[in-house]
Amino acid sequence: MAQIRDYRKLAHDIICEVGGKENIVNATRCATRLRLVLKEEPEQAKEKVAAMAGVITVGCNRNPCGRGI
């Protein structure tokens, strides 16, 4: 994993790749994870986010409330 120092840029890039803030239904975080529930999952979003410096892995958690990335 590449070291990341600019967390604002990383957050901005992730938001852009998942379809913008309009596509985010819910966002939660803890010390090590960011959890997003999306209205729609953009094509290739998981791969693009996973390739970003500072991202260790991207999982997908489908639930009745929406889609997670």
C-alpha positions in Angstrom: 0.0 0.0 0.0 1.3 3.4 -0.9 1.5 5.9 1.9 -1.0 8.7 1.7 -0.7 12.1 3.3 -3.5 14.1 1.7 -6.6 12.6 3.1 -8.8 15.4 1.8 -7.8 14.6 -1.7 -8.3 10.9 -1.2 -11.8 11.5 0.2 -12.6 13.8 -2.8 -11.3 11.2 -5.2 -13.4 8.4 -3.6 -16.5 10.6 -3.7 -16.0 11.4 -7.4 -15.5 7.7 -8.3 -18.6 6.5 -6.5 -20.8 9.0 -8.4 -20.6 12.1 -6.3 -22.1 13.1 -3.0 -25.6 12.9 -4.6 -25.1 9.1 -5.0 -24.2 8.6 -1.3 -27.1 7.6 0.8 -25.1 7.1 4.0 -21.5 7.3 5.1 -20.0 6.0 8.4 -16.4 5.5 9.5 -14.2 4.2 12.2 -10.5 4.4 12.7 -9.7 2.0 9.9 -12.8 1.9 7.6 -15.0 4.1 5.5 -18.5 2.6 4.8 -20.6 4.1 2.0 -24.2 3.2 1.1 -24.8 4.2 -2.5 -28.0 4.7 -4.5 -26.3 3.1 -7.6 -22.9 1.4 -7.9 -21.1 3.0 -10.9 -19.4 0.7 -13.3 -15.7 0.0 -12.4 -16.0 2.1 -9.2 -14.7 -0.7 -6.9 -11.7 -1.2 -9.2 -10.9 2.5 -9.5 -11.2 3.1 -5.7 -9.1 0.0 -4.9 -6.3 1.3 -7.1 -6.0 4.5 -5.2 -3.0 5.2 -3.1 -4.0 4.7 0.6 -6.8 2.3 -0.1 -6.1 -1.2 1.2 -9.2 -3.1 0.0 -12.7 -2.5 -1.2 -15.5 -4.7 -0.1 -19.1 -4.9 -1.1 -21.9 -5.4 1.4 -25.3 -5.7 -0.1 -28.2 -5.2 2.3 -31.9 -4.3 2.1 -31.1 -0.6 2.7 -28.9 -0.2 -0.4 -25.5 -1.0 -1.8 -22.2 -0.6 0.1 -18.8 -0.1 -1.3 
